[in-house]
Amino acid sequence: MLRFLGRFLIALLLVAAVTFAGVRGWLWYEAQRGMEQLAALAEPWAALEWEGVDTSVDGRVEVSGLTVTPRGVNDGLYVEQLTLRADGVRDLHTLSRRLSTGDLPAALTLSARGASLNVGDALYRRLNARAGGRLWGTPVDGLACAGVEDIRTTVFRTLDERYLEGDVELRLRLHRPSARLAMLLDVSLPEYGASTVDAGLQLSPQPLAEGGELALGDLTPVLSGLRVRYTDLGFNEARNYTCAARRDSDVDAFLDAHVAAVAARLGLEGGEAQARYREFAHHGGDLQLDLTPQAAVPVADLPALPPPELTALFRGRASLNGRDVDLPVTAWLAPPPGDDGGATAAADGETARTPAPLRFQSVPAETLAEHVGRRARLSTYRGTRHEGVISAADDDDVTLENPLRGGVMRFTVELGEVRAAEVLRRREP
């Protein structure tokens, strides 16, 4: 009897293994066919290429080595791993049909790990232009930066960043009884910053039928709440040194002008709000905005609203590094027209000018003491490379520092070990 039971269990496990392998094989076939159909649909506008597809019975599809190249550009978007997750195999299997009819499953997550975009290519310029030069960050990052219109691209080019790399994740969760769709978007750019957008959409005044198709095209979504959190991971520091060099000033002088320009742009009142913003602009941290609509306005109508109506529509609160601050958050939605720096040049008593380009320039290692406060790159005879702000230098050593959350990292290099040195400054004529 025991022998029979043992053989029965072994046979059962073999059947389960074969069934599992068969299900995975079927899921892989469906996923591969779905990618081929997607590539065929996108063919008039973009070319899709991928290295491999993997699936899981828990409702997950992974596409590795995905490249999306729009027609007319030289370099497209590369994603090391694209992952699509649903609540289970059933939702995953019906996802293509449901999306084609404007329906949504109860939960859906799309994440792109290792996304890479060429800063100098047409695709980046198109996306950046549609975002008004603000693919991420805050609308006031470039104020008082000597006429810079696109501070993010300026910083990337100054630091010789050819590719913008990061991770993106979009999570959707549908609650049919309340007809509410929750959306969470995370964008992370290592060494620069991370943004989280948490939005709630009221899809219908009536509950949505369980098991029925949603038909998004027949609904009028209304924004019910919005929370935006931006965490600086090093961009502010790079911006500060870039703008200080463009102004031929030190960082403190730039920050004085920048904070004054932000206060004028947003109408900041009181020294406490300005002091907290200056701390954020100098040392980084978290900026969080919470917006609550005061009226039911369809999401599709929001972009067409005049700035006064848009700012009057929301009631909001803000916090900097976890502390509430009296910041008129609605002014961030529709800042006054004008470029990021030109409006503040007059306020700073400057005349508009086109400064010489900022670049890393080679300097003799023995002159590094003359460049204290500038950003520098060092390479040594040992083959190591170092980058940071020169905080001290003498005939023996040079000390570089980089800010970290909660402190500053400093390291010292012997001057005799420095094979080549570059400092960030304006190109000499």
N, C-alpha and C positions, 0 to 999 in steps of 0.2 A: 504493500500500500504506500509506504513512504517512498519507495523507488518510483512508483507511478506518479505520485504527487510531485516529486522532484523533476521528473521528465516533463510533466505538464507545465510546471513553472518555467522551465527552460524554454519550452516551445512557445509559451505565452510571451516571454521576454523577446524571443526572436521575432515573433509576429509584431510586437510593439516596435522593435527596432526597424524592421522593414517598413512598417506603416509610417514611422517618424521620418525615415529617409525618403519615402515616397512623397509625403506631404511637403518636406523641404524641397525636393526636386520639383514638385509642381509649383510651389511658391516661387522658386528661382526662375522657372520658365515664365510664369506670369509677370514677374518683375522685369526680366530681360525683355519680354515682349512689350511691356509698358514703356520702357525706356526707348525702344525702337520706334514705337508709335509717337512718343513725345518728340523724338528727333525729327521724325517725318513732318509733324505739325509745325515745328519751329524752323524747318529748312528754309523757307523764304526769308526769314529774318536773322537767323543765327545758326551756326554749326555747333552741334553737340557731340563731344567725344568723351568716352569713359574707359577706364582700364578694367573694371570688374564690378559685378553685382553680387551681393550676398543677402540672404533672407533668414528670418527666424520665425518659429511658430508662435512667438509671443506678440507678433504683429509689428515687426521691424524690417525695414529694407535699408541696406547700406550700399551706396554707390561710391566707389573709390576712383580717384584720379579724374574727376569730372572737369572738363573744360568747356566753357560757353563763350563762343566768339561771335559777336554780332557782325553782320555783313558790313563791310566798309571800314573795319578797324583791324589793326595789325596784331594786337595782343588782347586777349579776352580775360574773362574771370576764371581763375583756376581754384578748384575746391578739392582739398586733399581727401576729405570724406564727407559725403552728404548722407544724412540719416533721416528717414521718415518713419515715425512711430504712430501707430494707432492703438486702440484699446484691445485688439485681438485680431486673429486671422480673418474673421468674418468682415470686420470693418476694413481691414487692409484689402481683402479681395474685392469688395464693392466700392473701394475708394474712387477709382477712375470713373466708374459710371455715375456715382453720386456727385462728384465734382463737376462732371460734364453737364449735369442737370441743375447745377446751382445748389446742391445740397451739401451738408457737412455731417461728419460723424460726431459722436459725443465728445471725442477728444482727438487731437491731432498735434503732433510736434514735428517741426522741420528744423534741423540743425545742420550748419555748415562749419566744419572744423578745418582750420588751415586754409581759409579763403585768402586769395592773393590777387591784388589788382595793381596794374602798372600805373604809377602816378603820372607818367608822361604820355599815356596813350589816350586815344579819343574816347574810349568807354568811360574812363575816369572823368574826363572833362564833361561828357554828357551828363553823367549822374550828378556831378558836382554843380553843374549849371542849373539842373532841375531843382536841386536842393538849395539854390541861392548861395552857393559857396559854403554851405553848412551841413555837410554830410553827417557830422557829429559835433559834439562840443556845445558851446553856448553862443547866442547871437552877438555877444559883446566881447568875444575873445580878442578881436583885433583893434579895439578902440585905442587911439593915441599911438598907433604903431607906424607913424610917418607915412600915412597915405596908403597903407596896404589894404587891398580890397578882399583878398582871400588869404587870411592868416594861416590856415591849415596847410594849403599847398605851398605857401612861402616857407613855412617851417620845414616841411618835408624836403623841399628842394635845397634849402640851406644845409640841412643835415645829410644831403646826398642820399636820401631814401628813395630808391627806385621803385620799390613795391610797398604797397600798403597791405599789411597782413593782419588777420584777426579771425575771430570766431563770431558766428551769428546764430541765434536760436529764436524761433518763433513758436509759441505755444498757444493753441486755441482750445477752449473748453466750452461746450454748449450745454446750457441748463434749460431744457425744454419747458418745464413747468412755469418758470419765470420769463421765458423767451429772452434770456440774456446770454450774450456771448462775451466771454472773458478772453482778452488777448494780452500776451506778455512777450515783449521783444527785448532780447539781450544782445548787445553789440559790444565786443571787447577787442581793443587794440592794445596788445602788450606794449608796455613802456610809454604809452600815451594816455589812454583813458578808456572808460567803460560806461555805457549808457544802458539804462533799463526803462522801458516805456510800458506801463501797466494801464490798459484801457478797458472800459466796460461799455458794451453796446447793447441798447435795448432794441431788439429786433422787431418786436410787435407788442401792442398793448394787450394782446390776448395770449394765453399759453399755447405752445406749439404741440401739435399732436404727436404722441409717442409712436415711433415706428414709421411715420409718414415722411415723405420728402419735404425738405425745408423750402425749396424754391426761393433762394435768396433774391432773385431778380424781381420777385413780386413784393418784397418787403422794403420798408423805409427805415433803415437803422438810425437810431438816435444815440449820440454820445451821452452816457450817464456818469462818467467819471474818468479822470485822467491823472496819472501820477508819473512824473519823470524824475529819474535819479541819474545824476552824472557824477562819476568818480574820476578825479584826475589822478593819473598814474605816471606823470612826468611831462605831459604836454605843457602845462603852465610854465614849468622851469625852462623848457626849450623856447617857448614863446617869449618869456621875459628876456632871455639873453639875445634872442634874435632881434627883438624890437629895440632893446637898449643899444645894440650895435648899429642899427639903422638910424637911430637918433643921435649917435655919437655921445651917449650918456651912460651912466651906470644903471644898474637894475633898480635901485631905490628911486632914482629920478624918473625912470619910465613908469614905475608903479604909482608914483605920485600923480603923474599925468593920466595914467590909465584909470585909476580909481576916481579921479575927478571927472573924467569923461563918462564913466559908467554912471556916476551919481547924477550927472546932467542928463544923460540919455534916459535913465529909468526914473528920475525924480526921487532919488534916495534922500531922505530927510533924517538928520540926526547923525552924530558921530559914531554911534554903536554899529549901525548897519554898515557904514563905510569901513569901519575897522575890521569887522568880521569878513566883509568881502575882500579886503586887502589881504587878510590872513589866508583866505582861500586862493586868491590870485598868486600869492607868493609861495605858499607851502603845499597847496593842493588840498585834497580831501573830498568831501561829498557835498553836492548841492542837490536838494530835493524840492520839487514843486508839486503841489497838490491842487488840482483845478476841479471845481464842481460847476457844471452848467446851471444857470438860473432859469433856463427855458428849454423846451424840447425843440431843438433845431436839428433837422436831418444832417447826417455827416456830410452828404454830398453837397450841401449848401454852405458849409463852413468856409471853404476857400474863397467863395464869392462875396463874403461879408466885408463891408468897409471896416478899416481898423477901429474906428470908434465903437461900432456895433459889436465887433469881435471881442474887444477888451471889456465891454460892458456886459457881455454874455456870461462871463465866468467870475466866480468868487474863488479866491485862492489863498494859499499860505505857502511859506517857504521856510527852509531850514538850511543852515550851513554848518557842516560838521556836527550834525545832530542837535543844533541849537536853533530855536525859532528866531527868525530875523524879520524885521519890518521891511520886506522887499515887495514892491508892487509887481507881483508875478505876472499879471495880465499884460504888462508892458513888454514882456518877452515874446508874446504871441505875434505882435505886429509892431516892431520897432520902427521909428521914423525912417523915411527913405534916406538914402545916402550911403556912401561906402563906409567901411569900418573905420577908416582913419581920417578921411578928408574932413568930416564934420568936426573933428576935434583939433585939427591943425590950427584953425583960427582961434579956438578957445585956448590953445597953448601959446598963442602969440607967434606961431610959425607961419611961414609962407609955404604954399604947396610946392613941392619939388619932387623930382624923381631921383631917389638916392641910388648910389652905385650898388651893384649887386653884392650880396653877402655870400662869402665862400670861405671854406677852410683853406688857409694859405700857409705854406711852409715857412718856418722861422728857425733860426739857429737855436739849438737847445739852451745855450748859455744866455739867451735873451728872454727866457720864459718869465723871469721875475718882472719884466716890463709889461706882462700881459695878465697879471693877477686880476681875477674877476671875469676873464673871458673863458669861453668853452674851448677845450683843446683836445686833440687826439695825439697820442704818443705811441710809437712802436719801439721796441727794444731789440738789442742784439740777441736776446734769447728767443725772439720770435713772438713775444707776447704783445698784445695791443690793449691800450687803455684809453678811456674817454671820460671826460668830466670837466667840471669848472675848476680852474686853478685857484686854490685858496691860499697857497703860500709857495714860495720858491726862493732858493738861495743858490750859493755856489756848489752845494752838495746834493740837495734833494729838491723835488717838486711834488707838491701834494695836490691831488685832485679829489673832488667830492661830488657826490650825487645824492639828491634827496630821496628818502624812502618814507613810506607811510610810518609816522611815529618817530622819525629821526633822520640822520644824515650818515651816509657811508663815505668814509674817507680812506684813501690809500696813498702811500708814498712810494715814489720811484727814484732811485739814485740817478742823479743827472748824468753820470758817466755811462749808465746803461742805456740812455736814450739814443736810439739810432736816427729817428726822424721825429719832428714835431710839427704840428699844424695848429693854428688858432683860428677861431671864427671871427672874421672882421670884414670890413668893406674892401673890395678890390681896389688897390691903388691904381690911379690913372697911368 
